[in-house]
């Protein structure tokens, strides 16, 4: 009819083209969904993720999750996507080893104690294996053996006595003290000093002698600190880089890592030693070993978290400008009655140039997880400094053990003039 056009059906060629286009769209949607689908997890991974999800809620969820100081995001402004501005969001975790990752401080410090015990000033043999040993280990933990020997020599000099090297060379040790010392050595699987001398195996330098005995004892006695494997599994699953930053020498630390069953977490390239990696050695509180470990992780020091159990270690992390310092008092070398005092010592920051101490001290490594989550979220939001003392109650409620918080922390700041490694 006039005024009307009959609707034209699309040609066969057009129908084929439309069908092909529809197939392409469908295949694209399927491939996208397959790409986004998570890879199958093992039963262990599934259980671990479920456990973490139940224990750790992300900040921004719940009544107490958002910091009061956080400004609301303007309407229409998207949050930054993952992977953008990685330098501001990527975090790393750096561990001291003895007494933090490995519960090795007790056997290591016991070996050091009994190596030096024959040269203590007028010790009572009946008290040497009791509170005297406990106090000495607490006061000296974290120090290299050479520093402990030098301190003892200073005490002997002040008392008008021979240096320990001269006394050792002359074999003038007290026989009653040596009986106690040799009994302790036997418990650690070490030969008595007399046996070593009879075999002609005694070295001229006490440090050279003790080095091999440290390794011998730790190859049997080293164990991981409580919940360290769980924490390392969490960091691995989250893709957070981590490594060891210790004063202790090699191969002592690798031997301890193997004995504690932690080699899968710490291959050789993730073990950094202030004594072995530098010439001359750079002992904590020098920041060099932390700067080196942060660089290996590919993370700026201010975006790293350090775990430490000693004043010198806290000082080293503070001097390196580490973003958050978590003290730890859960290892066996710190008696239960001394944990609170030790935590306060870590917070005091007596070995830091700017008197910055630990931001928080925990008793159980499982409580590190909510703290890491909070620090990571703070960095994701572009905020500087540790999130302590403004720890959200939501995070505190997830911590299972006791913690000591530094309510007046000093900001991270690298010492002027310190040269990176």
Steps between C-alpha positions, in 0.01 A plus 500: 500500500593863449691650793615172644817305447515130547752402765804340345642187660879501547692307241655162570846660511386751766347224711829310496691814604264569792524139615882515489498825702274346764731198527805726549327690780397176671848353473648822642272486802585134561876559474477798737316296759753221464788745536355643818425165656744421778733209456412193706642513852637215702316402816773666706473828305121497517505445875763769549305756299181418682681539831645835399167622364333411827769671709589805290232734371621768261501856625202696373261223608307536822438782746859543624689428181536850354748730672328813638764709323430349159323749274195369312561436133327757275204364307592382157871450582610140457741335744840426343521167322740227610840529338482877451766703682655181633775686686236643733320171559746213483621402844772265620569315824852471643578260782779482749580131539617392846212529745260626233474246218707226659468420868878481496590779739484269800740231367724763333518715811556195719800402288632858526438507875688176568785601266559814709397367841849373598620861484220672692613699802463299823185305404331268747504153338170409667324801341645479152230271359210696649386861516849626422481335158145627438599859580816484288312366197229766529756782522717374213251359249549654159869578549767337284734268688798731448319785671411278797864391531619861479254605771631223726858608435409856600354370826812292565725797426301720742542229765877480438486151347667349194323510165307180439729407207804495729316306769378249243844456347652441846213259584442667834126436521350406836449121521162524682367739239627273224303207644177699467597623153585154369175353636306768310700435183418130522126583508543694175684213333841672518825350616649617829774760480745248644418248224561765235832589656603137532429450129700811410190647334479822702532810282701804601206737460190438712273643230635254242444218748147609586394550138513128423335415831214741431436325170527156655249580775253683271499225239324289763317752721362764259119517482260753346329747730134431569272567200787613275414239230138623500614862464739414217225302323276807524766732355566253217131469411457879505805554280673719758881477462699417813858421600738472795709794625723375780827581670579128538760352263484247221497200492350506849168651385455268197578202726230618742254559215550140385473357852177696560350372172468848347716467189202513262430852623857623516728398213855632514415827324250595771746473791696820569768521770655813645807301596550296184371723218717805565873570520555611768197352678213734580326401820164626620404775587676591174216514242692341210356148522142635500569727204646203311206272586246766396677544167498124441123501557464790255320712759591841642599482871209723601261244351653209692413339833782374725469232768753523784562360846803708608576865570786506250273348234225756562768770477621360166147498355432851629829630364412353158169687495286184503132595482376285789694315769333208677675372809467136601535343845356153434825302469620278783807708589272762661346359821130562561576727796730713281281540192336825606831662594658377176210645299544838669872487423425442130262796498753732670723507191824535695718386206339725238665827401164678510383302806229331299387168643267221393152615401335196655627185676320168462523171690376270222594514130142425392414851621731645236241426230240765592782752551637426153150536354464841666841620381430382145165678495659819630753489216225423247325817609822697453553568871849516648636369828387194698133467586599478866385644741185560296430128479137446420311314776394254230864397462566486874200272541658252258822467700498183707788566740637794695657806338674814619432812292727802469245778541748777408710360216757709317466515122730289281807697400826382348810636671665778303837398361446124516618343176297213356679170474 
